[in-house]
C-alpha cells in the first residue's frame, strides 16, 4: 500500500482488492466499506465487483449536511449535536 502514498496505482493491487471483494461476494457480502482513506484512490464504483461505501466521502457528506437528530431508540450517544450536547442515538 506504500505505492498509494506516492501516487502509484499498480494493476496488481487493483486485482488483489478485486479478488478479495469477489471472495466476499461469494460469501453473500452485499457491499464493502472502504475504511482506509487511501483505498478509494485505488478502488471505485467502476472497478469494484461489489457496491462500495467510501467512509471518508460519507463522513464529508454528513459534516456538510450538519448534525441530524437521531430517530433510533438505542443507548449509544452521538458525539455531534447542533447545541454541542450529546444526545441519544
VENVEN-V591541 format. One record per backbone hydrogen bond with DSSP energy under -1.0 kcal/mol. NH is the residue of the N-H (numbers start at 1). CO is the residue of the C=O. If there is no record, write none. Layout:
NH,CO / NH,CO
This chain:
4,1 / 6,2 / 7,4 / 8,3 / 14,10 / 15,11 / 16,12 / 17,13 / 18,14 / 19,15 / 20,16 / 21,17 / 22,18 / 23,19 / 24,20 / 25,21 / 26,22 / 28,25 / 29,24 / 32,51 / 34,53 / 35,33 / 41,38 / 42,39 / 43,39 / 48,44 / 53,32 / 55,34 / 58,54 / 59,55 / 60,56 / 61,57 / 62,58 / 63,59 / 64,60 / 65,61 / 78,87 / 89,76
